Amino acid sequence: MLKRFIYTPLFLFCFISFVAQNSAIIKGFAYDKESGEPVPFINVYFKGTTIGATTDLNGFFTLSKLKAGNYTLLITSVEHDTVSEKITLKNGEIISKKYFLKKSVKMLQEVEISAATNDKVENTTVGVQKIDPIVVGKLPSVGEPDIAQYLQVLPGVVFTGDQGGQLYIRGGLPVQNKVLLDGLTIYNPFHSIGLFSVFDNDIMKNADVYSAGFGAEYGGRTSSIMDITTRDGNKKRMEGKLSASTFGVKTTFEGPMVKLREDGNTSASYLVSFKKSYLPQTSKYLYNYANPNGLPFDFTDVYAKASINSVGGSKISLFGFSFNDNVNYSSIAQYNWKNFGIGSNFLLVPSASNLLIEGVVSYSQYNINFINPAVVTDSKQSGINSFNTGFNFTKFIGRQELKFGLEGYTTNTSFQVQNPYYSFITINRSTIDGGVYAKYKFIDKRKIVVFEPSFRFQYYATIGAASPEPRASFKINVTPKIRLKGAAGLYSQTLMSANSDRDIVNLFYGFVNAPQSSDLDTNYLDKNGNSKTVNSSLQKASHLVGGMEFTLAKGLELNVEVYQKFFNTIVNVNRDKIYDDNTFNALQPSNLKKTFVIEQGRAKGFDVVLKYDRKHFYFWAVYSLTYNDRWAGNTQTNTVFNYPPNFDRRHNINLVSSYTFGKKLQWEANIRWNYGSGFPFTPTQGFIPQFNPSNSIGYNYTNANPMLSYLPGTLNSSRLPDYHRLDIGVKYKYQITSRNKLEFNFVITNVYNRANIFYVDRFAFNCVNQLPFMPNLNISFTF
């Protein structure tokens, strides 16, 4: 079956290449003339015809199955002058071009055929949000604009808090969300203070968030994908940016190693980014009302990239990063994690074909440590490292596309825990898995129907489990202004988090990959109470999503989506374990001694997005209604317990607006308001003394000093108060020269000082709140 699956795309590729001999092909790249950076998502078409295409992320375009004749090629962009060239085509001819686009002196306000319009019509765009770094800057941002703050306003996305918040996308856990940076897996993309990610917005080229129903090119996760791509360094001249705020400092430098000339020679460039937080120091003086000892969040991020571009458009990049995070609550908890990675990706453009070949080879490593200063023996460590390689092939056939590829992962995970009540536990796992896929994109001649069937075959070699995963998406353009869309698919993964998703507050986020069957309670009850048995720790899910898009007016869009994700198997930490799994406890029930158990879950809801973006005014409104459920079965009592997970937020509203004004448009005002209904939590039923005999047979509990413990009530049966917060900001840009700019950005977070609860200290009977009223000034200099 596997051989047939691989050979079928190769046969189609050879057949299509034969047919192409009776037509012509023109392909090429569009670059920014000033920096040499590829210009993505712009229009390339023949004047007076319906033949056209949109450049991809690499600035690449191809027009195939063309009849011989004379044409006028046009390249249009909102930010660049239009390029026009007369071209003569012959049958069997393949023409390669490189175009360098000059920035427009005055940005066009209207373009007759826009790339955005083509994207809406020619792509299914189901369950996906394309993030523009420019739009990220329209939010009132603490420090420099950051994708972590922007993600919080996307439909279906929930952050659990300003401090130590985790990202949940349409009911999926953080471990069920794959984050890619230039094709390399990032295992923790967000710092402990939830306002900052590890990514530098100034070096981002593109970011796509697939919240449901993603295609077969992505594997190994059951909920969502966040795919981030960085740009190359400037190939013409050195430039950079320096910025400092009350939270931290950031620098970016880039420039040519081999300068790009007008003839499009082979060139090379570099790009370096550095971010550092000094919040623990500044907060003692500026925000001591939030915490007299200072806010204990410290991080350092470094990213570097070198790129080489050939004359024919092929490219290879080398990149590496080091992301570090430290949290020091001196008397409560100390956390630190490090994420290191190095990799290379490439793009090959064969001269005699309109085939694109892309690949990546990378290594990623993540380690996290926790220490409880009050209890020396209370500690946790976890680590994960992975080596992956992947290849993608794309063949363009007129408007249609055939894409296929393969990838492989070698992953090692370790988890260690020691506490005053249990023995030292160590779990180490090494796994190998791989996948192959094929995806076809069909667009009919009238551009009414777009259909993208795809199939992935994922094989987890270590546990001997295969997962065939059919997927598909479609769009029907009912009218130019009304579009129907939908997607469905099957997904799988073996990676799980080394903490329970029932925990309300837990900055420690470790990993275990493919737990052994001997550590897993393989017998479980499904949500309907039916007895089930599994033979591996493979986790599976199915997605179903549908929606409609409306173009209400110029610049005004309405998007509605309804979705359901059913997580057939979720491997979770067994919170009910009270026995060691050994021969002495052989007669004890497995649900009381196994380390991991199987649960089921479901996320369903709908999202409504209203967007207006025209001239100098931007408005974004999102409403999300979500229902999250988990089912945990007890095989001894033959009962199933239904509970909402800790991230179940029923209602979520985000309003964002930005307005640019002034004679030279040097002023910008931003505002954001967020409302979220309360998260579930487990109430306290009562308090009890807890003794710790420490395996001592002579322990005398009558004169011992017990620790105070509590009796929990029904799991997640209560709700925290609602959350809401208003942020405002004002920017001023002063253009010193054509290349030098000074920018001031003043932002107030939590304007009306709402006391949003972070968590409740059960023993001290006090609430620990999220971030209070916090003014922030950021100054940046671009050169």
Salt bridges, closest charged atoms under 4 A:
ASP32 OD1 - HIS80 NE2 2.86
ASP32 OD1 - LYS103 NZ 3.92
GLU37 OE2 - LYS205 NZ 3.81
GLU37 OE1 - LYS235 NZ 3.97
GLU79 OE1 - LYS103 NZ 3.57
GLU85 OE2 - LYS97 NZ 2.97
GLU110 OE2 - ARG614 NH1 2.74
GLU122 OE2 - LYS447 NZ 2.65
GLU144 OE1 - LYS241 NZ 2.88
GLU144 OE1 - LYS250 NZ 3.38
ASP146 OD2 - LYS275 NZ 3.72
ASP162 OD1 - ARG725 NH1 2.98
ASP200 OD1 - LYS250 NZ 2.85
ASP202 OD2 - LYS241 NZ 3.16
ASP202 OD2 - LYS250 NZ 2.35
ASP208 OD1 - LYS130 NZ 3.49
GLU217 OE2 - LYS439 NZ 3.02
ASP232 OD2 - LYS235 NZ 3.57
ASP232 OD1 - LYS305 NZ 3.20
ASP232 OD2 - LYS315 NZ 3.27
GLU239 OE1 - ARG237 NH2 3.05
GLU254 OE2 - ARG231 NH2 2.68
GLU262 OE2 - LYS236 NZ 3.89
ASP263 OD2 - ARG261 NH2 3.28
ASP298 OD1 - LYS276 NZ 3.29
ASP301 OD2 - HIS191 NE2 2.76
ASP301 OD2 - LYS275 NZ 3.65
ASP325 OD2 - HIS191 ND1 2.89
GLU407 OE2 - ARG456 NH2 2.46
GLU452 OE1 - LYS439 NZ 3.97
GLU469 OE1 - ARG471 NH2 2.53
ASP501 OD2 - ARG630 NE 3.38
ASP503 OD1 - ARG575 NH1 2.71
GLU549 OE1 - LYS475 NZ 3.07
GLU549 OE1 - ARG483 NE 2.74
GLU549 OE2 - LYS485 NZ 2.94
GLU557 OE2 - LYS120 NZ 2.56
GLU557 OE1 - ARG483 NH2 3.44
GLU561 OE1 - ARG170 NH2 2.97
GLU561 OE2 - LYS485 NZ 2.99
ASP581 OD2 - LYS594 NZ 3.07
GLU599 OE2 - ARG502 NH2 2.71
ASP607 OD2 - ARG170 NH2 2.64
ASP629 OD2 - ARG602 NH2 3.55
ASP648 OD1 - ARG650 NH1 3.10
ASP648 OD2 - ARG719 NH2 2.67
GLU668 OE2 - LYS731 NZ 3.92
ASP727 OD2 - ARG725 NH2 2.72
